[in-house]
Amino acid sequence: MPRPLVYNAFLHLTPNHHSHGYWRTPEGRVQYGYKDLQPYIDVVKTLERGRIDALFIADVVGVYDLDFGDGTTTIRAGSQFPENDPITIVSALGHATEHLGIAVTSNIIQDHPFSFARRLSSLDHFTNGRVAWNIVTSYLSNGFRNYGYDEIVGHDDRYEWAQEYVDVTYKLWEHSWEDDAVLHNHETGEFFDPAKIHTIDHVGKRYKVQGPHIVEPSPQRTPVLFQAGNSPAGRSFAVTNAEVTFLPSYSPASAVRDVAILDEQARAIGRDPSSLKKIVMLSTVIGSTEEESKRKREYFRENIDFEALQAFWSGGSGIDLSSVDPDTPLSELAGRAQLGNHVQSNFRAAADSLEDPSTVSWREYLVEKSLLPGRFAGTPEQIADHVQDWADSGIDGFNVVPITTLGWWDEWVDHVVPVLQDRGLAQREYSPGTLREKLFGRGDRLGDDHRARSLRIGSHQPA
């Protein structure tokens, strides 16, 4: 039997990740603990109690600064600002848990691949093989300026850059140390066998790295690889590199198409499609009755900070929505988004989800149908029905996005998880082993059909 669906718990180390304005409500005031350690310890203990697969810690390295030409809107609203560094919290969260995976976001502009590979190997040791990496190429102009660039690098160029970046880490993780390089032989005095530890001598367009990797192989060697890319370049990167990828699907019907595209592309490069798990976002308002759930959803809708929501979508799409007529059809913005250097799929995927996007304005879409205001509202049983509809589309699981940054997970774990477990849609117990073994049941290492396993030490090999 296939394993139950994968559930990752979405989190930012920030006051508001997608819940723009909800911090003003009594339910949202727990978010004031975003800069403290204990609230996150409490979250991961709750997640492990609910047998959630992994905590997914998102991140940005700049402000959403396109709206009104600067970042004042998102700064005022605390929308993904400030943003603490997620990698700093992984050891503490790993120490507080036993099985929960911890996926950390790090993008290619913020760290050198040698330093990053060292850091992730260390964390994989400290968590007994429960670390994952969410590979991102960064989409905020301010983020690039923070690292010395005049402007954001072109969309497809970022993926070319990312391929060399991950290839450097692959060479360090997979090829610098042979499996039997660790000896710890008291009689011969050999702690390691230097003949089986190698430099990688990488020479590429952006990086020149000699090596060797200065951390011995961790339980997974390479952390589990997450990535969200839904443009043609992004999908190509996903099928080449990711083990878990996020679909742009706004409905089960569109997920059928998106899964089929990735499966076909994976087979075309000789990769088993089942080695790439496809997940979507799931965000729900939970009520003991249908009426209560819809009343709660309306309450949150009334507390949306629309300017902050607008600024968030502006920064992600590359379109300054403050300068666009609110009655502009969504279909028109979808066309503009395809030309930008930011997250090209945002408005395009939204338009594809509607029967006639020319009849829906972008403001109407943001208020009524976008991720947070348009959350599914229902009882735990109705939410399980909703999950089943998605499962029938062929997806492998969900990034579950909470209503508020902190304080929501007890409601999900106590009321929704038991219903999902009763229907066979969520696991009752963790499988043994590393995060990769728990997710795939095929061992701790990357599969032989993954690019990382076939790379040669030395000069860069383009994808």
Residue pairs with C-beta under 8 A, 6 or more apart in sequence:
3 427
3 431
3 439
3 441
4 420
4 424
4 425
4 426
4 427
5 387
5 391
5 395
5 396
5 397
5 398
5 420
5 425
5 426
6 53
6 54
6 244
6 277
6 279
6 396
6 397
6 398
6 439
7 52
7 53
7 397
7 398
7 400
7 426
8 52
8 53
8 54
8 55
8 56
8 101
8 103
8 279
8 397
8 398
8 399
8 400
9 43
9 47
9 52
9 54
9 55
9 56
9 400
9 402
9 409
10 17
10 56
10 58
10 281
10 399
10 400
10 401
10 402
11 17
11 40
11 43
11 55
11 56
11 57
11 58
11 402
11 405
12 57
12 58
12 59
12 80
12 83
12 405
13 34
13 40
13 57
13 59
13 83
13 84
13 85
13 86
13 89
14 34
14 78
14 80
14 81
14 82
14 83
14 84
14 405
15 23
15 31
15 32
15 34
15 78
15 79
15 81
15 82
15 405
16 22
16 23
16 31
16 77
16 78
16 79
16 80
16 308
16 405
17 58
17 80
17 401
17 405
18 283
18 312
18 371
18 372
18 401
19 28
19 31
19 372
19 402
19 403
19 404
19 405
20 77
20 79
20 304
20 305
20 306
20 308
20 309
20 312
20 372
21 77
21 303
21 304
21 305
21 306
21 308
21 309
22 28
22 31
22 300
22 303
22 304
22 403
22 404
23 29
23 31
23 32
23 78
23 404
23 405
24 303
24 305
25 299
25 300
25 303
27 403
27 404
27 407
28 404
28 405
28 407
30 39
30 404
30 406
30 407
31 404
31 405
31 406
31 407
33 39
33 406
34 84
34 405
34 406
35 82
35 84
37 89
37 92
39 406
39 407
40 89
40 92
40 93
40 406
41 92
41 93
41 96
43 55
43 406
43 409
44 55
44 93
44 96
44 97
44 100
44 102
45 96
45 97
46 409
46 410
46 413
47 55
47 97
47 100
47 409
47 413
48 97
48 98
48 99
48 100
49 413
50 409
50 412
50 413
50 417
51 417
51 421
51 426
51 427
51 428
51 429
51 430
52 100
52 400
52 413
53 100
53 101
53 397
53 427
53 435
53 438
53 439
54 100
54 101
54 102
54 103
54 132
54 435
55 93
55 100
55 101
55 102
55 103
56 103
56 134
56 226
56 399
57 86
57 89
57 90
57 102
57 103
57 104
57 105
57 134
58 86
58 105
58 134
59 83
59 85
59 86
59 104
59 105
59 106
59 107
59 136
60 80
60 83
60 138
60 140
60 143
61 83
61 107
61 109
61 110
61 138
61 140
61 143
61 146
61 147
62 138
62 140
62 141
62 142
62 143
62 144
62 145
62 146
63 71
63 74
63 75
63 80
63 81
63 140
63 142
63 315
64 71
64 73
64 74
64 79
64 80
64 81
64 140
64 142
64 311
64 312
64 314
64 315
64 316
65 71
65 74
65 140
65 141
65 142
65 315
66 141
66 311
66 314
66 315
66 318
66 319
66 320
67 73
67 74
67 307
67 310
67 311
67 314
67 315
67 320
67 321
67 322
68 311
68 320
68 322
69 320
71 81
71 142
73 79
73 307
73 308
73 310
73 311
74 80
74 81
74 308
74 311
74 312
74 315
75 81
76 308
77 305
77 307
77 308
77 311
79 305
79 308
79 311
79 312
80 312
86 104
86 105
86 106
87 104
87 106
87 119
87 123
90 102
90 104
90 123
90 126
90 127
90 131
91 123
91 126
91 127
93 100
93 102
94 102
94 123
94 126
94 127
94 128
94 130
94 131
95 126
97 130
99 130
99 430
99 438
100 130
101 130
101 131
101 132
101 224
101 435
101 438
101 439
102 123
102 127
102 130
102 131
102 132
103 131
103 132
103 133
103 134
103 224
103 226
104 120
104 123
104 131
104 132
104 133
104 134
105 133
105 134
105 136
106 116
106 133
106 134
106 135
106 136
107 135
107 136
107 137
107 138
107 143
108 135
108 136
108 137
108 138
108 158
108 161
108 162
108 165
109 138
109 143
109 144
109 147
109 149
110 138
110 147
111 119
112 207
113 165
113 166
113 168
113 169
113 172
113 207
113 209
114 168
114 172
114 209
114 211
116 169
117 168
117 169
117 172
117 173
117 213
117 215
118 172
118 213
118 214
118 215
120 131
120 133
120 169
120 223
121 173
121 213
121 215
121 216
121 217
121 218
122 215
122 218
123 131
123 223
124 130
124 131
124 218
124 219
124 220
124 223
125 215
125 218
125 219
128 219
128 434
129 218
129 219
129 220
129 433
129 434
129 435
129 436
129 437
129 444
130 434
130 435
131 218
131 220
131 223
131 224
131 435
132 223
132 224
132 225
132 226
132 244
132 435
133 223
133 224
133 225
133 226
134 226
134 227
134 228
135 162
135 166
135 225
135 226
135 227
135 241
135 242
136 227
136 228
137 158
137 159
137 161
137 162
138 144
138 152
138 158
139 152
139 315
139 316
139 318
139 341
139 342
139 343
140 152
140 315
140 342
141 151
141 152
143 152
144 151
144 152
144 153
145 151
152 341
152 342
153 161
153 341
154 341
155 231
155 233
155 340
155 341
155 342
155 344
156 231
156 233
159 229
159 233
159 234
159 236
159 237
160 205
160 462
161 206
162 237
163 237
163 240
163 241
163 462
163 463
164 204
164 205
164 206
164 207
164 460
165 206
165 207
166 225
166 241
166 452
167 202
167 204
167 451
167 455
167 460
167 461
168 200
168 202
168 204
168 207
168 209
169 222
170 222
170 451
170 452
170 455
171 200
171 202
171 209
171 211
171 455
171 457
172 200
172 209
172 211
172 212
172 213
173 213
173 217
173 221
173 222
173 452
174 221
174 222
174 446
174 452
174 453
174 455
175 198
175 200
175 455
175 457
176 197
176 198
176 199
176 200
176 211
176 212
176 213
176 457
177 196
177 197
177 198
177 212
177 213
177 216
177 217
178 193
178 196
178 197
178 198
179 217
180 193
180 196
181 192
181 193
181 196
181 197
181 216
181 217
182 192
182 216
182 217
183 190
183 191
183 192
183 193
184 191
185 191
192 216
197 212
198 211
198 212
198 457
199 210
199 211
199 212
199 457
200 209
200 210
200 211
200 212
200 213
200 457
200 458
201 209
201 210
201 211
201 457
201 458
201 459
202 208
202 209
202 210
202 211
202 457
202 458
202 459
202 460
203 458
203 459
203 460
204 459
204 460
205 460
207 460
219 434
219 444
220 434
220 435
220 436
220 444
220 445
221 444
221 445
221 446
222 445
222 446
222 452
223 435
224 243
224 244
224 435
224 436
224 439
225 241
225 242
225 243
225 244
226 242
226 243
226 244
226 245
226 246
227 234
227 237
227 238
227 241
227 242
227 244
227 245
227 246
228 234
228 238
228 245
228 246
229 235
229 236
229 237
229 238
229 242
229 245
230 246
230 247
230 248
230 258
230 344
230 345
230 349
231 344
231 345
234 345
235 261
235 262
235 265
236 265
236 463
237 463
238 245
238 262
238 276
239 262
239 265
239 266
239 269
239 271
239 276
240 269
240 451
240 463
241 450
241 451
241 452
242 276
243 275
243 276
243 277
243 436
243 439
243 440
243 446
243 450
244 276
244 277
244 279
244 396
244 439
245 262
245 276
245 277
245 278
245 279
246 279
246 280
246 281
246 399
247 255
247 258
247 259
247 262
247 278
247 279
247 280
247 395
248 254
248 258
248 345
248 348
248 349
249 255
249 258
249 280
249 349
249 353
249 393
249 395
250 349
250 350
250 352
250 353
251 353
252 389
252 390
252 392
252 393
253 393
254 349
254 352
254 353
255 278
255 280
255 390
255 393
255 394
255 395
256 393
256 394
258 278
259 278
259 393
259 394
259 395
260 394
262 273
262 276
262 278
263 273
266 272
266 273
266 275
266 276
267 273
270 449
271 449
271 450
272 447
272 449
275 440
275 447
275 449
275 450
277 396
277 397
277 439
277 440
278 394
278 395
278 396
279 395
279 396
279 397
279 398
279 399
280 390
280 395
280 398
280 399
281 371
281 398
281 399
281 400
281 401
282 376
282 387
282 390
282 398
282 399
282 400
282 401
283 371
283 372
283 375
283 376
283 400
283 401
283 402
283 403
284 375
284 376
284 377
284 378
284 383
284 386
284 412
284 416
285 293
285 294
285 296
285 297
285 300
285 375
285 376
285 377
285 378
285 403
286 293
286 296
286 378
286 379
286 380
286 383
286 411
286 412
286 415
286 416
287 293
287 294
287 295
287 296
287 377
287 378
287 379
288 379
289 379
290 377
290 378
290 379
290 382
293 377
293 378
293 379
293 382
294 377
296 377
297 375
297 377
300 372
300 373
300 375
300 403
301 367
301 373
304 367
304 372
304 373
306 366
306 367
309 366
309 367
309 370
309 372
309 373
310 321
310 322
310 366
311 321
311 322
313 319
313 321
313 346
313 366
313 370
314 320
314 321
314 322
315 342
316 342
316 343
316 346
317 333
317 337
317 340
317 342
317 343
317 346
317 347
318 337
318 340
318 341
318 342
318 343
319 333
319 336
319 337
319 340
319 347
321 362
324 333
324 362
326 361
326 362
326 363
327 361
327 363
328 361
328 362
329 357
329 358
329 359
329 360
329 361
329 362
330 347
330 350
330 351
330 354
330 357
330 358
330 360
330 361
330 362
330 365
331 351
331 357
331 358
332 358
333 347
333 351
333 362
334 347
334 348
334 350
334 351
334 352
334 357
336 347
337 343
337 344
337 345
337 346
337 347
337 348
338 344
338 348
347 362
350 357
350 365
350 369
350 370
351 357
354 360
354 369
360 369
366 373
367 373
368 374
371 401
372 401
372 403
375 403
376 383
376 386
378 385
378 386
380 415
380 416
380 418
380 419
381 419
383 416
383 419
384 416
384 419
384 420
384 423
384 425
387 398
387 420
387 425
388 423
388 425
390 398
391 425
400 412
402 408
402 409
402 412
417 426
420 426
421 427
421 428
430 438
431 437
431 438
431 441
432 438
433 444
434 444
436 442
436 443
436 444
436 445
436 446
437 443
437 444
446 452
446 453
447 453
451 463
455 461
